[in-house]
Amino acid sequence: MNVKDFAFAVDPIYELRNRTRRIREENLVAPSQTISGEGDIDRALKASFDFCWNTCGFLGSANFESDGKWRRR
């Protein structure tokens, strides 16, 4: 709620390469996710995080592998 003009804080170089932008909507409502078991938690969370990152111009969250697994740092 009330997120218009917010943006992700990222390294300026990353910002230039990815054409980031500020959130244009006043309120964001992420699609609901159903988690049916422990094995689906990473993939369900990835979809929600990708949604947030997409609103700022990114392809998705960098915190997940392409197969949906959480990327430990």
CHARMM internal coordinates of N, CA and C (Angstrom, degrees):
IC EDIT
DIST 1 N 1 CA 1.4373
DIST 1 CA 1 C 1.5197
ANGL 1 N 1 CA 1 C 109.62
DIST 1 C 2 N 1.2996
ANGL 1 CA 1 C 2 N 115.66
DIHE 1 N 1 CA 1 C 2 N 140.62
DIST 2 N 2 CA 1.4651
ANGL 1 C 2 N 2 CA 122.47
DIHE 1 CA 1 C 2 N 2 CA 178.04
DIST 2 CA 2 C 1.5287
ANGL 2 N 2 CA 2 C 112.50
DIHE 1 C 2 N 2 CA 2 C 55.34
DIST 2 C 3 N 1.3183
ANGL 2 CA 2 C 3 N 116.94
DIHE 2 N 2 CA 2 C 3 N 51.95
DIST 3 N 3 CA 1.4639
ANGL 2 C 3 N 3 CA 121.13
DIHE 2 CA 2 C 3 N 3 CA -177.21
DIST 3 CA 3 C 1.5322
ANGL 3 N 3 CA 3 C 113.51
DIHE 2 C 3 N 3 CA 3 C -109.18
DIST 3 C 4 N 1.3003
ANGL 3 CA 3 C 4 N 117.83
DIHE 3 N 3 CA 3 C 4 N 3.86
DIST 4 N 4 CA 1.4628
ANGL 3 C 4 N 4 CA 120.33
DIHE 3 CA 3 C 4 N 4 CA -179.12
DIST 4 CA 4 C 1.5256
ANGL 4 N 4 CA 4 C 110.46
DIHE 3 C 4 N 4 CA 4 C -55.62
DIST 4 C 5 N 1.3213
ANGL 4 CA 4 C 5 N 115.96
DIHE 4 N 4 CA 4 C 5 N 135.09
DIST 5 N 5 CA 1.4711
ANGL 4 C 5 N 5 CA 125.48
DIHE 4 CA 4 C 5 N 5 CA 179.66
DIST 5 CA 5 C 1.5267
ANGL 5 N 5 CA 5 C 114.09
DIHE 4 C 5 N 5 CA 5 C 75.88
DIST 5 C 6 N 1.3177
ANGL 5 CA 5 C 6 N 118.86
DIHE 5 N 5 CA 5 C 6 N 2.85
DIST 6 N 6 CA 1.4659
ANGL 5 C 6 N 6 CA 120.86
DIHE 5 CA 5 C 6 N 6 CA 172.54
DIST 6 CA 6 C 1.5325
ANGL 6 N 6 CA 6 C 108.04
DIHE 5 C 6 N 6 CA 6 C -75.65
DIST 6 C 7 N 1.3298
ANGL 6 CA 6 C 7 N 116.25
DIHE 6 N 6 CA 6 C 7 N 159.10
DIST 7 N 7 CA 1.4667
ANGL 6 C 7 N 7 CA 121.95
DIHE 6 CA 6 C 7 N 7 CA 178.19
DIST 7 CA 7 C 1.5208
ANGL 7 N 7 CA 7 C 108.20
DIHE 6 C 7 N 7 CA 7 C -150.09
DIST 7 C 8 N 1.3346
ANGL 7 CA 7 C 8 N 115.58
DIHE 7 N 7 CA 7 C 8 N 160.96
DIST 8 N 8 CA 1.4568
ANGL 7 C 8 N 8 CA 119.89
DIHE 7 CA 7 C 8 N 8 CA 175.39
DIST 8 CA 8 C 1.5248
ANGL 8 N 8 CA 8 C 109.36
DIHE 7 C 8 N 8 CA 8 C -77.85
DIST 8 C 9 N 1.3214
ANGL 8 CA 8 C 9 N 115.97
DIHE 8 N 8 CA 8 C 9 N 139.58
DIST 9 N 9 CA 1.4596
ANGL 8 C 9 N 9 CA 120.96
DIHE 8 CA 8 C 9 N 9 CA 176.14
DIST 9 CA 9 C 1.5258
ANGL 9 N 9 CA 9 C 107.53
DIHE 8 C 9 N 9 CA 9 C -85.45
DIST 9 C 10 N 1.3253
ANGL 9 CA 9 C 10 N 115.83
DIHE 9 N 9 CA 9 C 10 N 107.44
DIST 10 N 10 CA 1.4630
ANGL 9 C 10 N 10 CA 121.13
DIHE 9 CA 9 C 10 N 10 CA -179.72
DIST 10 CA 10 C 1.5131
ANGL 10 N 10 CA 10 C 109.41
DIHE 9 C 10 N 10 CA 10 C -131.88
DIST 10 C 11 N 1.3203
ANGL 10 CA 10 C 11 N 115.71
DIHE 10 N 10 CA 10 C 11 N 165.10
DIST 11 N 11 CA 1.4560
ANGL 10 C 11 N 11 CA 121.53
DIHE 10 CA 10 C 11 N 11 CA 177.00
DIST 11 CA 11 C 1.5269
ANGL 11 N 11 CA 11 C 109.35
DIHE 10 C 11 N 11 CA 11 C -56.13
DIST 11 C 12 N 1.3368
ANGL 11 CA 11 C 12 N 118.90
DIHE 11 N 11 CA 11 C 12 N 134.72
DIST 12 N 12 CA 1.4718
ANGL 11 C 12 N 12 CA 121.48
DIHE 11 CA 11 C 12 N 12 CA -178.42
DIST 12 CA 12 C 1.5369
ANGL 12 N 12 CA 12 C 113.86
DIHE 11 C 12 N 12 CA 12 C -55.19
DIST 12 C 13 N 1.3127
ANGL 12 CA 12 C 13 N 118.90
DIHE 12 N 12 CA 12 C 13 N -34.82
DIST 13 N 13 CA 1.4639
ANGL 12 C 13 N 13 CA 120.99
DIHE 12 CA 12 C 13 N 13 CA 177.99
DIST 13 CA 13 C 1.5287
ANGL 13 N 13 CA 13 C 109.87
DIHE 12 C 13 N 13 CA 13 C -63.86
DIST 13 C 14 N 1.3232
ANGL 13 CA 13 C 14 N 116.41
DIHE 13 N 13 CA 13 C 14 N -43.47
DIST 14 N 14 CA 1.4624
ANGL 13 C 14 N 14 CA 121.43
DIHE 13 CA 13 C 14 N 14 CA 178.61
DIST 14 CA 14 C 1.5271
ANGL 14 N 14 CA 14 C 109.86
DIHE 13 C 14 N 14 CA 14 C -62.85
DIST 14 C 15 N 1.3279
ANGL 14 CA 14 C 15 N 115.60
DIHE 14 N 14 CA 14 C 15 N -37.75
DIST 15 N 15 CA 1.4621
ANGL 14 C 15 N 15 CA 121.20
DIHE 14 CA 14 C 15 N 15 CA 178.88
DIST 15 CA 15 C 1.5212
ANGL 15 N 15 CA 15 C 111.26
DIHE 14 C 15 N 15 CA 15 C -61.17
DIST 15 C 16 N 1.3192
ANGL 15 CA 15 C 16 N 117.10
DIHE 15 N 15 CA 15 C 16 N -45.02
DIST 16 N 16 CA 1.4658
ANGL 15 C 16 N 16 CA 121.17
DIHE 15 CA 15 C 16 N 16 CA -179.11
DIST 16 CA 16 C 1.5198
ANGL 16 N 16 CA 16 C 111.97
DIHE 15 C 16 N 16 CA 16 C -65.44
DIST 16 C 17 N 1.3165
ANGL 16 CA 16 C 17 N 117.29
DIHE 16 N 16 CA 16 C 17 N -42.34
DIST 17 N 17 CA 1.4654
ANGL 16 C 17 N 17 CA 121.50
DIHE 16 CA 16 C 17 N 17 CA -178.15
DIST 17 CA 17 C 1.5205
ANGL 17 N 17 CA 17 C 112.72
DIHE 16 C 17 N 17 CA 17 C -67.58
DIST 17 C 18 N 1.3095
ANGL 17 CA 17 C 18 N 118.24
DIHE 17 N 17 CA 17 C 18 N -28.94
DIST 18 N 18 CA 1.4529
ANGL 17 C 18 N 18 CA 121.51
DIHE 17 CA 17 C 18 N 18 CA -172.42
DIST 18 CA 18 C 1.5289
ANGL 18 N 18 CA 18 C 114.70
DIHE 17 C 18 N 18 CA 18 C -106.05
DIST 18 C 19 N 1.3126
ANGL 18 CA 18 C 19 N 116.98
DIHE 18 N 18 CA 18 C 19 N 2.07
DIST 19 N 19 CA 1.4692
ANGL 18 C 19 N 19 CA 120.76
DIHE 18 CA 18 C 19 N 19 CA 179.64
DIST 19 CA 19 C 1.5254
ANGL 19 N 19 CA 19 C 111.41
DIHE 18 C 19 N 19 CA 19 C 51.35
DIST 19 C 20 N 1.3132
ANGL 19 CA 19 C 20 N 115.10
DIHE 19 N 19 CA 19 C 20 N 56.22
DIST 20 N 20 CA 1.4577
ANGL 19 C 20 N 20 CA 120.45
DIHE 19 CA 19 C 20 N 20 CA -178.39
DIST 20 CA 20 C 1.5205
ANGL 20 N 20 CA 20 C 110.10
DIHE 19 C 20 N 20 CA 20 C -68.51
DIST 20 C 21 N 1.2918
ANGL 20 CA 20 C 21 N 114.88
DIHE 20 N 20 CA 20 C 21 N 162.75
DIST 21 N 21 CA 1.4637
ANGL 20 C 21 N 21 CA 119.94
DIHE 20 CA 20 C 21 N 21 CA 178.18
DIST 21 CA 21 C 1.5208
ANGL 21 N 21 CA 21 C 109.42
DIHE 20 C 21 N 21 CA 21 C -150.81
DIST 21 C 22 N 1.3010
ANGL 21 CA 21 C 22 N 113.97
DIHE 21 N 21 CA 21 C 22 N 166.41
DIST 22 N 22 CA 1.4628
ANGL 21 C 22 N 22 CA 119.98
DIHE 21 CA 21 C 22 N 22 CA 176.95
DIST 22 CA 22 C 1.5306
ANGL 22 N 22 CA 22 C 108.83
DIHE 21 C 22 N 22 CA 22 C -83.08
DIST 22 C 23 N 1.3314
ANGL 22 CA 22 C 23 N 116.01
DIHE 22 N 22 CA 22 C 23 N 157.49
DIST 23 N 23 CA 1.4585
ANGL 22 C 23 N 23 CA 121.09
DIHE 22 CA 22 C 23 N 23 CA 179.12
DIST 23 CA 23 C 1.5326
ANGL 23 N 23 CA 23 C 108.57
DIHE 22 C 23 N 23 CA 23 C -67.77
DIST 23 C 24 N 1.3046
ANGL 23 CA 23 C 24 N 116.53
DIHE 23 N 23 CA 23 C 24 N 130.67
DIST 24 N 24 CA 1.4669
ANGL 23 C 24 N 24 CA 122.01
DIHE 23 CA 23 C 24 N 24 CA -175.61
DIST 24 CA 24 C 1.5262
ANGL 24 N 24 CA 24 C 113.34
DIHE 23 C 24 N 24 CA 24 C -92.76
DIST 24 C 25 N 1.3305
ANGL 24 CA 24 C 25 N 116.13
DIHE 24 N 24 CA 24 C 25 N -20.99
DIST 25 N 25 CA 1.4582
ANGL 24 C 25 N 25 CA 120.55
DIHE 24 CA 24 C 25 N 25 CA -177.83
DIST 25 CA 25 C 1.5239
ANGL 25 N 25 CA 25 C 111.31
DIHE 24 C 25 N 25 CA 25 C -91.60
DIST 25 C 26 N 1.3071
ANGL 25 CA 25 C 26 N 115.79
DIHE 25 N 25 CA 25 C 26 N 148.25
DIST 26 N 26 CA 1.4621
ANGL 25 C 26 N 26 CA 120.55
DIHE 25 CA 25 C 26 N 26 CA 177.78
DIST 26 CA 26 C 1.5316
ANGL 26 N 26 CA 26 C 110.51
DIHE 25 C 26 N 26 CA 26 C -68.73
DIST 26 C 27 N 1.3256
ANGL 26 CA 26 C 27 N 116.17
DIHE 26 N 26 CA 26 C 27 N -42.71
DIST 27 N 27 CA 1.4660
ANGL 26 C 27 N 27 CA 121.58
DIHE 26 CA 26 C 27 N 27 CA -178.62
DIST 27 CA 27 C 1.5200
ANGL 27 N 27 CA 27 C 109.08
DIHE 26 C 27 N 27 CA 27 C -130.99
DIST 27 C 28 N 1.3097
ANGL 27 CA 27 C 28 N 116.93
DIHE 27 N 27 CA 27 C 28 N 137.26
DIST 28 N 28 CA 1.4613
ANGL 27 C 28 N 28 CA 121.95
DIHE 27 CA 27 C 28 N 28 CA 176.28
DIST 28 CA 28 C 1.5240
ANGL 28 N 28 CA 28 C 108.96
DIHE 27 C 28 N 28 CA 28 C -112.01
DIST 28 C 29 N 1.3170
ANGL 28 CA 28 C 29 N 115.02
DIHE 28 N 28 CA 28 C 29 N 137.02
DIST 29 N 29 CA 1.4563
ANGL 28 C 29 N 29 CA 120.25
DIHE 28 CA 28 C 29 N 29 CA 176.21
DIST 29 CA 29 C 1.5148
ANGL 29 N 29 CA 29 C 106.69
DIHE 28 C 29 N 29 CA 29 C -125.36
DIST 29 C 30 N 1.3139
ANGL 29 CA 29 C 30 N 115.70
DIHE 29 N 29 CA 29 C 30 N 109.76
DIST 30 N 30 CA 1.4627
ANGL 29 C 30 N 30 CA 120.86
DIHE 29 CA 29 C 30 N 30 CA -179.29
DIST 30 CA 30 C 1.5250
ANGL 30 N 30 CA 30 C 109.28
DIHE 29 C 30 N 30 CA 30 C -72.20
DIST 30 C 31 N 1.3341
ANGL 30 CA 30 C 31 N 116.49
DIHE 30 N 30 CA 30 C 31 N 146.47
DIST 31 N 31 CA 1.4637
ANGL 30 C 31 N 31 CA 119.23
DIHE 30 CA 30 C 31 N 31 CA 176.16
DIST 31 CA 31 C 1.5308
ANGL 31 N 31 CA 31 C 110.05
DIHE 30 C 31 N 31 CA 31 C -60.65
DIST 31 C 32 N 1.3099
ANGL 31 CA 31 C 32 N 116.04
DIHE 31 N 31 CA 31 C 32 N 145.16
DIST 32 N 32 CA 1.4672
ANGL 31 C 32 N 32 CA 118.60
DIHE 31 CA 31 C 32 N 32 CA 179.98
DIST 32 CA 32 C 1.5184
ANGL 32 N 32 CA 32 C 109.91
DIHE 31 C 32 N 32 CA 32 C -71.11
DIST 32 C 33 N 1.3055
ANGL 32 CA 32 C 33 N 115.25
DIHE 32 N 32 CA 32 C 33 N 149.50
DIST 33 N 33 CA 1.4599
ANGL 32 C 33 N 33 CA 122.17
DIHE 32 CA 32 C 33 N 33 CA -179.35
DIST 33 CA 33 C 1.5182
ANGL 33 N 33 CA 33 C 108.87
DIHE 32 C 33 N 33 CA 33 C -123.93
DIST 33 C 34 N 1.3175
ANGL 33 CA 33 C 34 N 116.22
DIHE 33 N 33 CA 33 C 34 N 138.36
DIST 34 N 34 CA 1.4584
ANGL 33 C 34 N 34 CA 121.09
DIHE 33 CA 33 C 34 N 34 CA 175.06
DIST 34 CA 34 C 1.5178
ANGL 34 N 34 CA 34 C 108.56
DIHE 33 C 34 N 34 CA 34 C -105.90
DIST 34 C 35 N 1.3122
ANGL 34 CA 34 C 35 N 115.82
DIHE 34 N 34 CA 34 C 35 N 125.07
DIST 35 N 35 CA 1.4596
ANGL 34 C 35 N 35 CA 121.05
DIHE 34 CA 34 C 35 N 35 CA 178.00
DIST 35 CA 35 C 1.5226
ANGL 35 N 35 CA 35 C 106.56
DIHE 34 C 35 N 35 CA 35 C -107.78
DIST 35 C 36 N 1.3390
ANGL 35 CA 35 C 36 N 114.91
DIHE 35 N 35 CA 35 C 36 N 110.80
DIST 36 N 36 CA 1.4583
ANGL 35 C 36 N 36 CA 118.73
DIHE 35 CA 35 C 36 N 36 CA -174.00
DIST 36 CA 36 C 1.5286
ANGL 36 N 36 CA 36 C 113.32
DIHE 35 C 36 N 36 CA 36 C -93.09
DIST 36 C 37 N 1.2981
ANGL 36 CA 36 C 37 N 117.06
DIHE 36 N 36 CA 36 C 37 N -13.00
DIST 37 N 37 CA 1.4596
ANGL 36 C 37 N 37 CA 119.48
DIHE 36 CA 36 C 37 N 37 CA 179.36
DIST 37 CA 37 C 1.5089
ANGL 37 N 37 CA 37 C 110.06
DIHE 36 C 37 N 37 CA 37 C -172.65
DIST 37 C 38 N 1.3130
ANGL 37 CA 37 C 38 N 116.16
DIHE 37 N 37 CA 37 C 38 N 172.19
DIST 38 N 38 CA 1.4578
ANGL 37 C 38 N 38 CA 120.41
DIHE 37 CA 37 C 38 N 38 CA -177.61
DIST 38 CA 38 C 1.5190
ANGL 38 N 38 CA 38 C 113.60
DIHE 37 C 38 N 38 CA 38 C -57.46
DIST 38 C 39 N 1.3113
ANGL 38 CA 38 C 39 N 118.65
DIHE 38 N 38 CA 38 C 39 N -33.69
DIST 39 N 39 CA 1.4529
ANGL 38 C 39 N 39 CA 121.92
DIHE 38 CA 38 C 39 N 39 CA -178.29
DIST 39 CA 39 C 1.5171
ANGL 39 N 39 CA 39 C 113.83
DIHE 38 C 39 N 39 CA 39 C -68.49
DIST 39 C 40 N 1.3232
ANGL 39 CA 39 C 40 N 118.17
DIHE 39 N 39 CA 39 C 40 N -18.80
DIST 40 N 40 CA 1.4614
ANGL 39 C 40 N 40 CA 121.90
DIHE 39 CA 39 C 40 N 40 CA -176.92
DIST 40 CA 40 C 1.5309
ANGL 40 N 40 CA 40 C 113.50
DIHE 39 C 40 N 40 CA 40 C -96.35
DIST 40 C 41 N 1.3069
ANGL 40 CA 40 C 41 N 117.78
DIHE 40 N 40 CA 40 C 41 N -3.75
DIST 41 N 41 CA 1.4630
ANGL 40 C 41 N 41 CA 120.45
DIHE 40 CA 40 C 41 N 41 CA -173.62
DIST 41 CA 41 C 1.5270
ANGL 41 N 41 CA 41 C 111.60
DIHE 40 C 41 N 41 CA 41 C -60.91
DIST 41 C 42 N 1.3191
ANGL 41 CA 41 C 42 N 118.56
DIHE 41 N 41 CA 41 C 42 N -49.50
DIST 42 N 42 CA 1.4694
ANGL 41 C 42 N 42 CA 120.78
DIHE 41 CA 41 C 42 N 42 CA -179.77
DIST 42 CA 42 C 1.5218
ANGL 42 N 42 CA 42 C 111.51
DIHE 41 C 42 N 42 CA 42 C -57.28
DIST 42 C 43 N 1.3311
ANGL 42 CA 42 C 43 N 117.46
DIHE 42 N 42 CA 42 C 43 N -49.29
DIST 43 N 43 CA 1.4678
ANGL 42 C 43 N 43 CA 120.71
DIHE 42 CA 42 C 43 N 43 CA -177.84
DIST 43 CA 43 C 1.5253
ANGL 43 N 43 CA 43 C 111.88
DIHE 42 C 43 N 43 CA 43 C -63.87
DIST 43 C 44 N 1.3136
ANGL 43 CA 43 C 44 N 117.28
DIHE 43 N 43 CA 43 C 44 N -39.89
DIST 44 N 44 CA 1.4659
ANGL 43 C 44 N 44 CA 120.52
DIHE 43 CA 43 C 44 N 44 CA 178.78
DIST 44 CA 44 C 1.5306
ANGL 44 N 44 CA 44 C 110.21
DIHE 43 C 44 N 44 CA 44 C -64.70
DIST 44 C 45 N 1.3134
ANGL 44 CA 44 C 45 N 117.09
DIHE 44 N 44 CA 44 C 45 N -43.62
DIST 45 N 45 CA 1.4587
ANGL 44 C 45 N 45 CA 120.16
DIHE 44 CA 44 C 45 N 45 CA 178.59
DIST 45 CA 45 C 1.5238
ANGL 45 N 45 CA 45 C 111.50
DIHE 44 C 45 N 45 CA 45 C -66.87
DIST 45 C 46 N 1.3301
ANGL 45 CA 45 C 46 N 117.87
DIHE 45 N 45 CA 45 C 46 N -37.80
DIST 46 N 46 CA 1.4586
ANGL 45 C 46 N 46 CA 121.89
DIHE 45 CA 45 C 46 N 46 CA 179.28
DIST 46 CA 46 C 1.5248
ANGL 46 N 46 CA 46 C 110.24
DIHE 45 C 46 N 46 CA 46 C -57.89
DIST 46 C 47 N 1.3151
ANGL 46 CA 46 C 47 N 117.56
DIHE 46 N 46 CA 46 C 47 N -44.74
DIST 47 N 47 CA 1.4645
ANGL 46 C 47 N 47 CA 120.54
DIHE 46 CA 46 C 47 N 47 CA -179.76
DIST 47 CA 47 C 1.5271
ANGL 47 N 47 CA 47 C 111.23
DIHE 46 C 47 N 47 CA 47 C -59.83
DIST 47 C 48 N 1.3121
ANGL 47 CA 47 C 48 N 117.76
DIHE 47 N 47 CA 47 C 48 N -41.65
DIST 48 N 48 CA 1.4678
ANGL 47 C 48 N 48 CA 121.19
DIHE 47 CA 47 C 48 N 48 CA 179.79
DIST 48 CA 48 C 1.5260
ANGL 48 N 48 CA 48 C 111.63
DIHE 47 C 48 N 48 CA 48 C -69.29
DIST 48 C 49 N 1.3366
ANGL 48 CA 48 C 49 N 116.34
DIHE 48 N 48 CA 48 C 49 N -43.85
DIST 49 N 49 CA 1.4636
ANGL 48 C 49 N 49 CA 119.19
DIHE 48 CA 48 C 49 N 49 CA 178.79
DIST 49 CA 49 C 1.5289
ANGL 49 N 49 CA 49 C 111.38
DIHE 48 C 49 N 49 CA 49 C -67.36
DIST 49 C 50 N 1.3272
ANGL 49 CA 49 C 50 N 116.96
DIHE 49 N 49 CA 49 C 50 N -38.90
DIST 50 N 50 CA 1.4705
ANGL 49 C 50 N 50 CA 120.16
DIHE 49 CA 49 C 50 N 50 CA 176.58
DIST 50 CA 50 C 1.5221
ANGL 50 N 50 CA 50 C 110.70
DIHE 49 C 50 N 50 CA 50 C -58.86
DIST 50 C 51 N 1.3058
ANGL 50 CA 50 C 51 N 117.00
DIHE 50 N 50 CA 50 C 51 N -41.52
DIST 51 N 51 CA 1.4666
ANGL 50 C 51 N 51 CA 121.27
DIHE 50 CA 50 C 51 N 51 CA 178.22
DIST 51 CA 51 C 1.5291
ANGL 51 N 51 CA 51 C 110.52
DIHE 50 C 51 N 51 CA 51 C -56.62
DIST 51 C 52 N 1.3299
ANGL 51 CA 51 C 52 N 116.47
DIHE 51 N 51 CA 51 C 52 N -47.85
DIST 52 N 52 CA 1.4748
ANGL 51 C 52 N 52 CA 120.22
DIHE 51 CA 51 C 52 N 52 CA -179.94
DIST 52 CA 52 C 1.5260
ANGL 52 N 52 CA 52 C 111.45
DIHE 51 C 52 N 52 CA 52 C -62.72
DIST 52 C 53 N 1.3271
ANGL 52 CA 52 C 53 N 116.98
DIHE 52 N 52 CA 52 C 53 N -45.68
DIST 53 N 53 CA 1.4626
ANGL 52 C 53 N 53 CA 120.50
DIHE 52 CA 52 C 53 N 53 CA -179.50
DIST 53 CA 53 C 1.5283
ANGL 53 N 53 CA 53 C 111.18
DIHE 52 C 53 N 53 CA 53 C -66.65
DIST 53 C 54 N 1.3324
ANGL 53 CA 53 C 54 N 117.83
DIHE 53 N 53 CA 53 C 54 N -35.87
DIST 54 N 54 CA 1.4691
ANGL 53 C 54 N 54 CA 121.20
DIHE 53 CA 53 C 54 N 54 CA 178.29
DIST 54 CA 54 C 1.5190
ANGL 54 N 54 CA 54 C 111.92
DIHE 53 C 54 N 54 CA 54 C -60.29
DIST 54 C 55 N 1.3184
ANGL 54 CA 54 C 55 N 117.48
DIHE 54 N 54 CA 54 C 55 N -36.17
DIST 55 N 55 CA 1.4652
ANGL 54 C 55 N 55 CA 120.01
DIHE 54 CA 54 C 55 N 55 CA -178.79
DIST 55 CA 55 C 1.5252
ANGL 55 N 55 CA 55 C 112.01
DIHE 54 C 55 N 55 CA 55 C -65.49
DIST 55 C 56 N 1.3395
ANGL 55 CA 55 C 56 N 116.80
DIHE 55 N 55 CA 55 C 56 N -18.79
DIST 56 N 56 CA 1.4646
ANGL 55 C 56 N 56 CA 121.30
DIHE 55 CA 55 C 56 N 56 CA 178.27
DIST 56 CA 56 C 1.5290
ANGL 56 N 56 CA 56 C 112.07
DIHE 55 C 56 N 56 CA 56 C -104.06
DIST 56 C 57 N 1.3284
ANGL 56 CA 56 C 57 N 117.12
DIHE 56 N 56 CA 56 C 57 N 14.75
DIST 57 N 57 CA 1.4547
ANGL 56 C 57 N 57 CA 120.69
DIHE 56 CA 56 C 57 N 57 CA 174.05
DIST 57 CA 57 C 1.5137
ANGL 57 N 57 CA 57 C 116.55
DIHE 56 C 57 N 57 CA 57 C 92.07
DIST 57 C 58 N 1.3179
ANGL 57 CA 57 C 58 N 118.28
DIHE 57 N 57 CA 57 C 58 N 3.98
DIST 58 N 58 CA 1.4593
ANGL 57 C 58 N 58 CA 121.59
DIHE 57 CA 57 C 58 N 58 CA 179.37
DIST 58 CA 58 C 1.5253
ANGL 58 N 58 CA 58 C 110.00
DIHE 57 C 58 N 58 CA 58 C -91.62
DIST 58 C 59 N 1.3299
ANGL 58 CA 58 C 59 N 116.77
DIHE 58 N 58 CA 58 C 59 N 154.77
DIST 59 N 59 CA 1.4616
ANGL 58 C 59 N 59 CA 120.82
DIHE 58 CA 58 C 59 N 59 CA 177.42
DIST 59 CA 59 C 1.5225
ANGL 59 N 59 CA 59 C 111.07
DIHE 58 C 59 N 59 CA 59 C -68.63
DIST 59 C 60 N 1.3045
ANGL 59 CA 59 C 60 N 116.88
DIHE 59 N 59 CA 59 C 60 N -29.66
DIST 60 N 60 CA 1.4618
ANGL 59 C 60 N 60 CA 121.31
DIHE 59 CA 59 C 60 N 60 CA 179.68
DIST 60 CA 60 C 1.5034
ANGL 60 N 60 CA 60 C 109.83
DIHE 59 C 60 N 60 CA 60 C 172.55
DIST 60 C 61 N 1.2987
ANGL 60 CA 60 C 61 N 115.68
DIHE 60 N 60 CA 60 C 61 N -179.14
DIST 61 N 61 CA 1.4544
ANGL 60 C 61 N 61 CA 121.16
DIHE 60 CA 60 C 61 N 61 CA 179.73
DIST 61 CA 61 C 1.5220
ANGL 61 N 61 CA 61 C 110.57
DIHE 60 C 61 N 61 CA 61 C -71.41
DIST 61 C 62 N 1.3120
ANGL 61 CA 61 C 62 N 116.59
DIHE 61 N 61 CA 61 C 62 N 134.23
DIST 62 N 62 CA 1.4624
ANGL 61 C 62 N 62 CA 121.86
DIHE 61 CA 61 C 62 N 62 CA 178.53
DIST 62 CA 62 C 1.5303
ANGL 62 N 62 CA 62 C 111.04
DIHE 61 C 62 N 62 CA 62 C -80.27
DIST 62 C 63 N 1.3200
ANGL 62 CA 62 C 63 N 117.11
DIHE 62 N 62 CA 62 C 63 N -0.66
DIST 63 N 63 CA 1.4570
ANGL 62 C 63 N 63 CA 121.06
DIHE 62 CA 62 C 63 N 63 CA -177.35
DIST 63 CA 63 C 1.5256
ANGL 63 N 63 CA 63 C 113.68
DIHE 62 C 63 N 63 CA 63 C -89.30
DIST 63 C 64 N 1.3306
ANGL 63 CA 63 C 64 N 116.76
DIHE 63 N 63 CA 63 C 64 N 6.15
DIST 64 N 64 CA 1.4543
ANGL 63 C 64 N 64 CA 121.30
DIHE 63 CA 63 C 64 N 64 CA -179.38
DIST 64 CA 64 C 1.5199
ANGL 64 N 64 CA 64 C 110.18
DIHE 63 C 64 N 64 CA 64 C -131.12
DIST 64 C 65 N 1.3365
ANGL 64 CA 64 C 65 N 115.76
DIHE 64 N 64 CA 64 C 65 N 147.46
DIST 65 N 65 CA 1.4595
ANGL 64 C 65 N 65 CA 121.37
DIHE 64 CA 64 C 65 N 65 CA 173.76
DIST 65 CA 65 C 1.5258
ANGL 65 N 65 CA 65 C 108.48
DIHE 64 C 65 N 65 CA 65 C -73.96
DIST 65 C 66 N 1.3213
ANGL 65 CA 65 C 66 N 117.74
DIHE 65 N 65 CA 65 C 66 N 166.64
DIST 66 N 66 CA 1.4647
ANGL 65 C 66 N 66 CA 120.89
DIHE 65 CA 65 C 66 N 66 CA -179.29
DIST 66 CA 66 C 1.5357
ANGL 66 N 66 CA 66 C 112.29
DIHE 65 C 66 N 66 CA 66 C -63.20
DIST 66 C 67 N 1.3445
ANGL 66 CA 66 C 67 N 117.55
DIHE 66 N 66 CA 66 C 67 N -25.48
DIST 67 N 67 CA 1.4623
ANGL 66 C 67 N 67 CA 120.51
DIHE 66 CA 66 C 67 N 67 CA 179.22
DIST 67 CA 67 C 1.5300
ANGL 67 N 67 CA 67 C 112.68
DIHE 66 C 67 N 67 CA 67 C -84.33
DIST 67 C 68 N 1.3320
ANGL 67 CA 67 C 68 N 116.55
DIHE 67 N 67 CA 67 C 68 N 2.44
DIST 68 N 68 CA 1.4583
ANGL 67 C 68 N 68 CA 120.98
DIHE 67 CA 67 C 68 N 68 CA 177.13
DIST 68 CA 68 C 1.5045
ANGL 68 N 68 CA 68 C 115.51
DIHE 67 C 68 N 68 CA 68 C 95.61
DIST 68 C 69 N 1.3059
ANGL 68 CA 68 C 69 N 117.99
DIHE 68 N 68 CA 68 C 69 N -1.17
DIST 69 N 69 CA 1.4724
ANGL 68 C 69 N 69 CA 121.09
DIHE 68 CA 68 C 69 N 69 CA 179.71
DIST 69 CA 69 C 1.5291
ANGL 69 N 69 CA 69 C 110.49
DIHE 68 C 69 N 69 CA 69 C -79.43
DIST 69 C 70 N 1.3315
ANGL 69 CA 69 C 70 N 115.90
DIHE 69 N 69 CA 69 C 70 N 142.66
DIST 70 N 70 CA 1.4673
ANGL 69 C 70 N 70 CA 122.32
DIHE 69 CA 69 C 70 N 70 CA 176.60
DIST 70 CA 70 C 1.5205
ANGL 70 N 70 CA 70 C 109.92
DIHE 69 C 70 N 70 CA 70 C -62.39
DIST 70 C 71 N 1.3186
ANGL 70 CA 70 C 71 N 117.06
DIHE 70 N 70 CA 70 C 71 N 133.77
DIST 71 N 71 CA 1.4724
ANGL 70 C 71 N 71 CA 122.64
DIHE 70 CA 70 C 71 N 71 CA 179.45
DIST 71 CA 71 C 1.5180
ANGL 71 N 71 CA 71 C 108.91
DIHE 70 C 71 N 71 CA 71 C -96.07
DIST 71 C 72 N 1.3130
ANGL 71 CA 71 C 72 N 116.01
DIHE 71 N 71 CA 71 C 72 N 111.53
DIST 72 N 72 CA 1.4751
ANGL 71 C 72 N 72 CA 119.89
DIHE 71 CA 71 C 72 N 72 CA 178.41
DIST 72 CA 72 C 1.5236
ANGL 72 N 72 CA 72 C 109.47
DIHE 71 C 72 N 72 CA 72 C -74.73
DIST 72 C 73 N 1.3120
ANGL 72 CA 72 C 73 N 116.58
DIHE 72 N 72 CA 72 C 73 N 142.49
DIST 73 N 73 CA 1.4663
ANGL 72 C 73 N 73 CA 121.61
DIHE 72 CA 72 C 73 N 73 CA 179.89
DIST 73 CA 73 C 1.4906
ANGL 73 N 73 CA 73 C 110.01
DIHE 72 C 73 N 73 CA 73 C -119.79
END
COOR INIT
IC SEED 1 N 1 CA 1 C
IC BUILD
